[in-house]
Amino acid sequence: MREAHADQSAPSALSAPDAGSSPGPSEEAQVIVVGAGPAGSSAAFHLARAGVDVLLLEKSGFPREKVCGDGLTPRAVHQLIRMGVDIKAPGWTRSRGMRWVAGERQVQIDWPALGGYPDFGLTRSRHDFDDILARHAVAAGARLRTGVKVTDPVTDRAGRVTGVTTVSGAGAPVVHRAPVVIAADGASARLALAMGLQRDTNRQIATAARRYYRSPERSREEYLELWADLRFPRSDRYLPGYGWIFPMGDGRVNVGLGAIPHRRHGKADLRATLDRWMARTPEAWGLREENAEGPVRSAALPLGFNRHPLYTKGLLLVGDSGGMISPWNGEGIGQALEAGEVAAETAALALALPAGPRRERALHHYPVEMNRRWGSYYRLGNTAADLVFSRSGFQPVLNRYVMGSPFLLNTLARLLTNLTDKPSRDVIDHVLNTAVRLVPAPHARRR
Ligand SMILES: Cc1cc2nc3c(=O)[nH]c(=O)nc-3n(C[C@H](O)[C@H](O)[C@H](O)COP(=O)(O)OP(=O)(O)OC[C@H]3O[C@@H](n4cnc5c(N)ncnc54)[C@H](O)[C@@H]3O)c2cc1C
């Protein structure tokens, strides 16, 4: 076993010559992880901590931007704590809960005090966040190569993945080999597609857009603010999603909106909807063009396990590449971190077994475990997304009755963010755990 030292406060380990630069020649490892976003860095970190030789390949260099809302719920914070990330260091902004705004009404809901999760959330720009996590994986022993783009899986005659082909700069393609490969390459899911794992077209795919504004007035807010009453400018219909204003603690806010397009809405013009919304906010908040930092940027959100199976022929899918964003709220960082840990555990166990049927059986446990954790919850969430969120957003659930009842609000907040203790410790746990348990998880398909 390798001794792990995860000192992320050290000067960027990625600038060390052997850590994140020069692609070098062909390399071998026990596990190759493709993509150093939250999913890939989590998988690489947990593998390295388990003493597995892991090669983490990333096409860009750090630090780099990633279009995101930068918001972390207590579930995601819990994963950071499990990884030993120093969240007390400067740069992390804590949140006490959520503030929901709908029409004239607004309510604040504190994060619940649970036994299994912290009672605070965090924000941190992905520019810093992904850099910290990648460094954390390197400090634990992962070999990171940046500026290395994976182009294809390499397979043996039986079609089993045995490595990947990469290119960097104008160099010739290089083959790297490993008995297990983890695809953490985000929503593009290039590796999964190359292995024939198509997106399930019955599942929703949301789009979201965000922009930073300089807003000292709102930058140190204690609550993550969510607006449920935004409307498309042309049709005046409610946005089938919500808008957010997340405090970054550095004089800026991250403002954005996400929507699940439904054919009755036509094309979702997020930019125009954002402009209309910003014009509604008080002048003192400063959410105006002259205070904007950079352009509005948007990206797709693959929701509710929209790609399966999550394991096939030596390849495990984690994070957005496996469509793991929650259909309840569009959150995907915590999910990527958690799935990275499960994939790492699975791979470490499988590698302790001889190559062949026993190892294969161990690898097939990954989709089973993911399904056990989120199968029923996501099935329920996909139904809610189909029947409610994609039609009218959060308006129907945040009606006057719910907004006026602390019990209903807390129940809804905990449902949306998947925050319950198991076994149940209070009435809300009991209601939510029972509701989810009553929904059969979909069968984990094999290929
Ligand atoms: C506008 C918007 C707002 C969002 N807001 C939030 C939020 O507030 N909270 C939240 O929890 N989630 C949010 N999400 C979702 C969240 O961003 C994703 O779920 C999360 O980033 C998934 O992590 P990942 O590691 O799976 O993928 P990614 O973060 O996309 O990382 C994939 C990595 O793989 C690399 N890569 C890709 N292809 C290759 C290749 N061929 N070779 C090598 N490397 C490759 C990429 O460069 C990247 O570094 C938001 C998403 C959007 C679009």
The ligand as an SDF file (V2000), in Angstrom:
LIG
                    3D

 53 58  0  0  0  0  0  0  0  0999 V2000
  -24.8220   25.8380  -15.9230 C   0  0  0  0  0  0  0  0  0  0  0  0
  -24.6350   24.6610  -14.9980 C   0  0  0  0  0  0  0  0  0  0  0  0
  -24.7830   24.8480  -13.6330 C   0  0  0  0  0  0  0  0  0  0  0  0
  -24.5760   23.7800  -12.7470 C   0  0  0  0  0  0  0  0  0  0  0  0
  -24.6560   24.0350  -11.4160 N   0  0  0  0  0  0  0  0  0  0  0  0
  -24.3850   23.0600  -10.5320 C   0  0  0  0  0  0  0  0  0  0  0  0
  -24.3430   23.3350   -9.1390 C   0  0  0  0  0  0  0  0  0  0  0  0
  -24.5100   24.4790   -8.6910 O   0  0  0  0  0  0  0  0  0  0  0  0
  -24.0940   22.2880   -8.2920 N   0  0  0  0  0  0  0  0  0  0  0  0
  -23.8870   21.0270   -8.7320 C   0  0  0  0  0  0  0  0  0  0  0  0
  -23.6890   20.1220   -7.9040 O   0  0  0  0  0  0  0  0  0  0  0  0
  -23.8900   20.7440  -10.0620 N   0  0  0  0  0  0  0  0  0  0  0  0
  -24.1050   21.7240  -10.9700 C   0  0  0  0  0  0  0  0  0  0  0  0
  -24.0580   21.4550  -12.3130 N   0  0  0  0  0  0  0  0  0  0  0  0
  -23.7220   20.0910  -12.7590 C   0  0  0  0  0  0  0  0  0  0  0  0
  -22.2110   19.8370  -12.6030 C   0  0  0  0  0  0  0  0  0  0  0  0
  -21.4910   20.8700  -13.2490 O   0  0  0  0  0  0  0  0  0  0  0  0
  -21.8100   18.4790  -13.2050 C   0  0  0  0  0  0  0  0  0  0  0  0
  -22.7370   17.5060  -12.8170 O   0  0  0  0  0  0  0  0  0  0  0  0
  -20.4080   18.0600  -12.7640 C   0  0  0  0  0  0  0  0  0  0  0  0
  -19.4380   18.9310  -13.2780 O   0  0  0  0  0  0  0  0  0  0  0  0
  -20.1000   16.6270  -13.2290 C   0  0  0  0  0  0  0  0  0  0  0  0
  -18.7640   16.3030  -12.9560 O   0  0  0  0  0  0  0  0  0  0  0  0
  -17.9640   15.2730  -13.9090 P   0  0  0  0  0  0  0  0  0  0  0  0
  -16.6370   15.0940  -13.2780 O   0  0  0  0  0  0  0  0  0  0  0  0
  -18.8070   14.0940  -14.1780 O   0  0  0  0  0  0  0  0  0  0  0  0
  -17.8270   16.0140  -15.3140 O   0  0  0  0  0  0  0  0  0  0  0  0
  -17.0700   17.3710  -15.6760 P   0  0  0  0  0  0  0  0  0  0  0  0
  -17.0790   18.2910  -14.5400 O   0  0  0  0  0  0  0  0  0  0  0  0
  -17.6590   17.8190  -16.9640 O   0  0  0  0  0  0  0  0  0  0  0  0
  -15.5670   16.9210  -15.9110 O   0  0  0  0  0  0  0  0  0  0  0  0
  -15.2030   16.1670  -17.0410 C   0  0  0  0  0  0  0  0  0  0  0  0
  -13.6980   16.3310  -17.2540 C   0  0  0  0  0  0  0  0  0  0  0  0
  -13.2950   15.4580  -18.3130 O   0  0  0  0  0  0  0  0  0  0  0  0
  -12.4340   16.1570  -19.1830 C   0  0  0  0  0  0  0  0  0  0  0  0
  -12.5470   15.5040  -20.4930 N   0  0  0  0  0  0  0  0  0  0  0  0
  -13.6140   15.4840  -21.3160 C   0  0  0  0  0  0  0  0  0  0  0  0
  -13.3460   14.7680  -22.4240 N   0  0  0  0  0  0  0  0  0  0  0  0
  -12.0680   14.3290  -22.2850 C   0  0  0  0  0  0  0  0  0  0  0  0
  -11.2170   13.5610  -23.1220 C   0  0  0  0  0  0  0  0  0  0  0  0
  -11.6350   13.0950  -24.3040 N   0  0  0  0  0  0  0  0  0  0  0  0
   -9.9590   13.2910  -22.7080 N   0  0  0  0  0  0  0  0  0  0  0  0
   -9.5100   13.7560  -21.5010 C   0  0  0  0  0  0  0  0  0  0  0  0
  -10.2850   14.5140  -20.6740 N   0  0  0  0  0  0  0  0  0  0  0  0
  -11.5390   14.7910  -21.0670 C   0  0  0  0  0  0  0  0  0  0  0  0
  -12.9780   17.5800  -19.1680 C   0  0  0  0  0  0  0  0  0  0  0  0
  -12.0020   18.5140  -19.6090 O   0  0  0  0  0  0  0  0  0  0  0  0
  -13.3300   17.7400  -17.6920 C   0  0  0  0  0  0  0  0  0  0  0  0
  -12.2250   18.1780  -16.9370 O   0  0  0  0  0  0  0  0  0  0  0  0
  -24.2640   22.4860  -13.2350 C   0  0  0  0  0  0  0  0  0  0  0  0
  -24.1210   22.2950  -14.6100 C   0  0  0  0  0  0  0  0  0  0  0  0
  -24.2970   23.3590  -15.4890 C   0  0  0  0  0  0  0  0  0  0  0  0
  -24.1190   23.1330  -16.9620 C   0  0  0  0  0  0  0  0  0  0  0  0
  1  2  1  0
  2  3  1  0
  2 52  2  0
  3  4  2  0
  4  5  1  0
  4 50  1  0
  5  6  2  0
  6  7  1  0
  6 13  1  0
  7  8  2  0
  7  9  1  0
  9 10  1  0
 10 11  2  0
 10 12  1  0
 12 13  2  0
 13 14  1  0
 14 15  1  0
 14 50  1  0
 15 16  1  0
 16 17  1  0
 16 18  1  0
 18 19  1  0
 18 20  1  0
 20 21  1  0
 20 22  1  0
 22 23  1  0
 23 24  1  0
 24 25  2  0
 24 26  1  0
 24 27  1  0
 27 28  1  0
 28 29  2  0
 28 30  1  0
 28 31  1  0
 31 32  1  0
 32 33  1  0
 33 34  1  0
 33 48  1  0
 34 35  1  0
 35 36  1  0
 35 46  1  0
 36 37  1  0
 36 45  1  0
 37 38  2  0
 38 39  1  0
 39 40  1  0
 39 45  2  0
 40 41  1  0
 40 42  2  0
 42 43  1  0
 43 44  2  0
 44 45  1  0
 46 47  1  0
 46 48  1  0
 48 49  1  0
 50 51  2  0
 51 52  1  0
 52 53  1  0
M  END
$$$$
